């Protein structure tokens, strides 16, 4: 049975035949009833598990995961419940069941659709690598190496496992030599050749980054040869081979610096983002997203082939919920001026935000203020070496090793005094760079609400995937000089509207930003 997707061709076994005897305490997790009535709390499961012997517990955890993976593959359009797998992962970590590593790795072998349903969509990214980090022992290293060497598995899954293993010395310092040898062995496999079509180039840099942060000095000669042999992207290690030469002896030990929380903590933090107010008759209401789909009495207009809508519409969309804040001693009102670099006419927005707003929420506010439709990754760039990831689906397990988690840093961390600035990059392909400048800092008056607000702006946000800023400038120039050109006609056809470079619906945009404050 093979499920084919891009860069993925893993042939999975029949999981249904791998489901073993389930102890009574865990039977509710096999309930396929859509309502899942009277489900015990997680701690109740944990208390029941404490009464079981280790062998029974291992069988139970394995069976839960195999059962639901079987349902995923045999009935992909049916009701596939995500909660049991989350509970199984937490049980494996709580009771240090390293015998469950094979089934945990089996979840990493699944395609991206599986990962999105079971982890990304409910903000559980990071649970698997966190569990692997907490339960891995020296005797597990050969099995984990075999997983990394397998073909037909997504590179991001391998990178998660490599990063988790490379962080183990933070928990068990005596395992550092074993992990260094483990990484050298994996690196040696790539010395004979890499396959760019399956992501080996990026994975190779991830492995080298892990060697750097395990101070694997013995691997340095091999690493230098690989930088000469292959064209590595220099994303995780901006300085490339030179940075490895300089810092490998004194790098910080550990890769998953932002993932050392337990899988239970990740689960609990994610659970708090789902307020009871966001549910209606059992269905999740995506009101927390940027653009609401509100009822309207206006008739829908349809346009035939060469007819286009008279202008574009606001389509801002950003993942996330309420604006999140960090604890600070002195809270200030920060006014930010954000300009899209090299745009002409200049595309800019002004935001008023509390100084303790976390960077992931600031990124959300910028996307909404400009009107980007969040289809791509994004980050803040303080310098060549300091990157703060802010994409929800990049944080946790899929976060590149070494990149900082933007949810753990606030606005005042990057913008301390008036005039300070930082770059915000949206879409690593088209690379839309926004200069974020601290225009002013002030105290809040007693009557003022501490909230995220859009207070100004001008000109239209370019459409996603239009080819970058210079391609967009070329299109705007055509609108001015050659409005009847075939290239412009094709662009209008693609957009479904006549494009107005000066279009900026301030009220509608401000309303979308304001929803972060609910």
N, C-alpha and C positions, 0 to 999 in steps of 0.2 A: 504494500500500500504506500504510494508515493504522492505527496502533495507538493506540486511544483509552484514555486513563486520565484521572483528574481533572486539570484544568488543563494538559492535554497533548494535542496533536493533530498532531504532526509527521508529515509524509508523506515517508518516506525513499525514496531511489532503490534500484535493484537493485544491491546491493553486489557480488554475484557477478560482474557484468560489469565491475567496476572493479578486479578483481584482476589485476595485471600479472605480468611475468616475475619469478620469484623466484631470486635468486642461490643457488648451491649452499650457501653458508655458512649461509643462513637457512632452508633447506628443512626442518630438523627442527621448526621452529615451526609447520609446516603439518600435522604428524603428527596424525591423528585417532584413532589407536590409544589406547584408554583407559589403557594402561599407560605410554605415553610412554617406552620404553626408551632407555637410553644417551643421554639428553639432555645436551648440553654445559653446562658452567657458564656463568654470565652473562659472566664475564670472557673466556672462550673465544670467545663470540659477539662481544664487543667487539674482541678481537684480530683476528678474521676480518673484521669490518666495516672496520677500519683499512686493510685491503688493497684495499678497493673504492673506485671513484670515486664522487663525490658523487651523480651522477644515478642510478646503480645502487642506491646506499644508500637514497635517497629512495623510489624505486620499491619496494624491498624492505619498508621500514617501512610504506608505505601499503598494500601488498598484505597484509601480516600482519593489520593492523587490519581492512581490508575483508573479508578471508576469514572472520575469526571473527565479525564483526558479521553477515555473511551467514548463517552457521550459527545465530547467535542468533535471527534472524528466520524462517529457513526450517525450523528444527528446534528450537524453544524447549524441548522436553522431552527433547532428546538431551544428549549429553556435550559441553558447551561449555567449552573449556579456557580458563582465565583467564590463565595464565602468559605466553603469547605476546604479548598486548597489553601487559602490564607491561614485557616486554623491549623491545618496539617503542618504547614511550614513553622508556625509558632510553637507547636508541640515539639517538633524535631529540634528546634533551637533550645527551648526551655529545658528539655531532658537530655540535651547533648547527644542526640541520636545520630552519630556519624555514620551508622549503618544505613541511614536513609539517603546518603549522598547519591547513590545511583538513581533513585527516583527523582531527586531534585535536579540532577543533571538532565534527566529525561524531559523535565519541563523546559530546560534551557535549549533543548534540541528542537522545540516546536517552532512553527513559523511565527512571523510578526503578528499575524491576526490573533493568534492565541495570546501572545504577550499583551496586546492591546486590550483584549477582553478581560483577562484575568488580573492585570496589574495596572496598565496605563490608565484605563478609563475610570478607575476608582482611586487613582493616586497612590497605588501601592508599589510603585517603582522602587526598587532597592531592597525589597523583602528577601528575595532569593540570594543575592550576593551577601546581604547581612547575615543570613542564616549560614551560608557556606563559610563565611569568615569565622563565625562563632563556633562551628562544630568540627572544622577540619583538623585532622591530626597528621603526624608525619607518615603514618602508614597509608594515608589516603592519597598522597602526592602522586604515585604512579598512575592511579585511576584518573586523576584530574589531568595529568599530562596526556593520557590517551584521548581524553575528551577534546583537548585543544588541538590535537593532531588530526582529528577526524575531518573528512571532507563532507560537504553537503550541509553544513551548519552555518547559520549567520555569524559573521565576524563579531557583531556586537555581543552575542551570547558568549563567545570565547573571551572577549575582552572583559566581560563581567567576572568570569571565573578567574582569569589571570589576575585581575585587580584584587579580587577577594583573597586569593592565596598570597599575593604579595604583601597584603596587610596583616597577615597572621602573626608575623614577628612583633607587632605592636601588642598583641595579646599574649603571645608565648615567645619571649626574646630568645630562648634557647633554640628555637627552630629557624633562626635566621640563616645559618649555614646550609640547612636543608633546602630552604626556599631559594637561596642563591644558586645552588646546584640545579634545582628544579628549573629555574628560569634559563640558566645556561644551556640545559638540555633542550628546552623548547626553542631557544634561539638558534641552536645548531641545526635544527631541522630546516629552518629558513635559509641557512647558509647555502644550501644546494639549489635554491631557486624559489621564487614566489609567483603566485598567480594573481595578477591585478584584477582579473574578472570576478574573483570571489572575496575581494577586500583584504588581500594579504598585505598590501602596502600600508594601509592604516593600522592593521593588526600588528604588523612588525614594529611600527613606531610605538604602539601601546606597550609591547613587550619590552622594548628598549627603555621606555619611560619607567616601567616597573623595575628593570635592572638598575636604573639610576637611583630610584628611591628604596632600593634594598642594598645600596652601596656595593653592588656586585662588581668590584674592581677587576676580578679575574675575567669578566666578560668584556672588558673595555676594548681589547684588541679586535675582537670579533665585531663589536659594535662599530668601531671606526671603519673596518673593512666594508661593512654593510652600507654605511653612509656613502662610501665611494662607489659601491657596486649598484645600489638601487637609488632611485629618486624618491626620497622620503619627503612627506609634506611639511615637516617642521611645524606642526600644529601643537602637539603636546610638549615638544621641546623646541621652543622658538629659535634657540641658538644652535640647534643641530649638533653636529659632532663636536664643535668647539665647547658647547655648554656641557656636554657629557665629559669631555676631558677635564674641565675645570671643577665640576661640582660632584662627580660621582663618589668622591671620598667623604663628602660632608653633607650630602643631601639628607633631607628629613626622611626617617624611616616610616614607611606606610603609604598607601595609595588612597584608600577609601577614608580619607580624613573626615568627610562629611557623612559617612555611612556607618560610623561606629555605634550608632544606636542599634538596639535590638530590633528584630523584625516586628516584635510586639509594639515597640514604640512607634515604628513607621506606620503600623496598622492603626494604632490609636490616634496618631496625629491626622491620618487621612480620614478617619471616621468623624473627626470633629468638623471637617469641612462640609459634611452633609447635615445641615440643620433640618429639624423636623418641619420648619416652615417651607422648606424647598420640596416637600412631597405633597402630592395631591392624588388621593385615591390610589396610592401605591405606585404611581408613576413618577419618576424623577423629573422635575420641572427645570429645564435648562435656562431659567430666568437669570442664572448667575453669569451666563455668557454675555458678551458685549452687546450684541444687537438683539433686541426682543422682536419676536414676530407678533405684532399687535394686530388686533382685529381692525379692519378698515372698511369703510363704506364705499371707498373709491373703487371704481371699476378697473379691472386689470386691462392694460393696453397691450396688444400684440403687434409686432412689427414684422412685415414680410421681408424677404431677401434683402432688397436694397433700402429698406426703411429702418431707421434706427430710432431708439428712444431719444428725446430731445436733449437729454444730458444724463450723466452718471448719477448713481445714488450712493448715499453713505453706506458702506459695507464693513465698517469696523467690527472686528471680532477678535477676542483674546481669551485664551483659557485662564481659568482662575476663578476665585470666588470673591469674598470680601477682601478689601485691602488689609494687608498684614503688617504689623508694626513690631519693632524690637524695643526692649526696655532701654531707656536712656535717663540720665540725670537731668539734663537740660533740654527741653523740647523747644524747637524753633519753627517758625514758618518760613519755608524755603520757596522762593520764586525761581522757577527754572525756565530758561529760554532754550528751546530745542530747534535746531536748524538742520534740514536735510542737506548735507554737504554737496557742493557743486550743482545744486538745483538752480534753474533759471526759467521762469521767475522764482525767487527764493521762497521755499516752502518752509514755514515755521509755525511753531505753536508755543504757548506759554502755559505752564502748569504751576499751580500753587499746591505744595505738598508739605505734610509734617516731616521734620528732619529725620524721624525714626522710621519712615516708610521703608520696608525692605525692598531690595533691588528687584526681586521678581515682580512685586506689585508696581514698582516704578516702570518696569518694562511693559507691564500690562497697560498702564496709564498712557504711555507713549504710543503704543500700538493703537489704542482707542482714539487718542487725540488726533493722530494722523489719519486714521481710517484704514490701516493695514488689516488684511484678512489673514490672521495668523496661520499660514500654511508652512512656515519655515522656522528654523532655529534662530535664536538670537542671544546676544551676550553683551556685557559691558566690557570695554577694553581700557583698563587703566594705564597699561603699558604693554610692551611686547610680551612680558612675562606674566602679567596679572590679568587673567580673564575671569569674569564672573558669569557663569551660565545662568540664564533666567528662563529658559524654555521648560515648561512643565514636564514634557515628555523626555527631556534630557537629564533632569535631575534624578538623583538616586542611582539605580543600577546602570543606566545608559550614559551617565556622565563620564566624559573622558577623564581618565586619571590625571590628577594634577590641576584640573580646572576647579575653581572655587564655586561653591554653591551660593548663588546670589540670594537665596532665601535667608541666609545667615548673616547678611551684611545690610546695613541701612544706607540711606542717602547721605547722611553725615560722614559715613566712612570714606566716601569718594569725594564729596564736595563739602569741604570744611569751612572755607571762607569765600566771601564775595569774589567773583572772577575765576574761581576754580572751574575746570571743565573735564569732561570725560566723554569718550566715544561710545555710542550705542550702535551695535551692528545688527541689522535684521537681514536674514537670508544669506547664509555663508556662500552661496553661489553668485547671486547678483550683487551682494555686499552693499546694501543701502546703509551708509554711515550717517548717523545723526550726532551732531555736536551738542552735548548737553552742558549748558553753562549755568552756574549759580549766579543769578542776576542780583538777588538781594536776600538778606537774612534778617528776620525781625521776630520780636516776641508776639505771641498771641495775646490779643486783648481778652479780657474776662468774658466778653459776650460772644467771642468768635468760636465757631465750630471748627474743630481740628479735623480736616477732611481733605480729600484729593479733589481739586477743582481745575477745570480748564478755563482760563481767563483771557485767552486771545489766540489769534492765528490767522494765516492767510494762505491761499492757493491750495490746489488739489493735491492729494496724496497720489503718487503714481500707482498704476494697477500692479498687483502682484504678477511676477513672472513675465514682465514686459521687456526684460533684457538688461536691467541696470540703469543707472542714472544717465549715462551718455546716450543710450538708446532712447530713453524717454525724452531727453533734450532734443534729439533729432526729430522725434515725432512732433513735439511742440513747434519746432521750427517749420516743419511741413505744414502745420495748421496755419501758420502765419504767412508762409510764402507760396505754398503749393497745395491749397486746400482741396483741389480736385485730383490729387495724385492717387494712383492705384494702391500704393503702399499705405497711405492713410485710410483709404477705403477698406483695405483688408484689416487694418487695426480697428476701425469702427465696427466692422463685421464681427471681429473677435470679441469686442467689448459689448456689442449689442446696443451701442448708444453713440451719439455725437459727444466727443470729449471736450470738456471745458477746463482748461488748465487753471482757471481762477475759481473753480467751484469749491466752496468751503461752507457747509451748513453748520454754522457755529452752534445754534441751539440744539440741533439733533446730536451733534458730537459731544457737547457738554453734558447732555442727558446720559449718553452712553458711559462717559467717564464717571459721572456722579453715581451710577449704579454700583460702583466699587465700594461706596460708603455705606451700603445698606446693612 
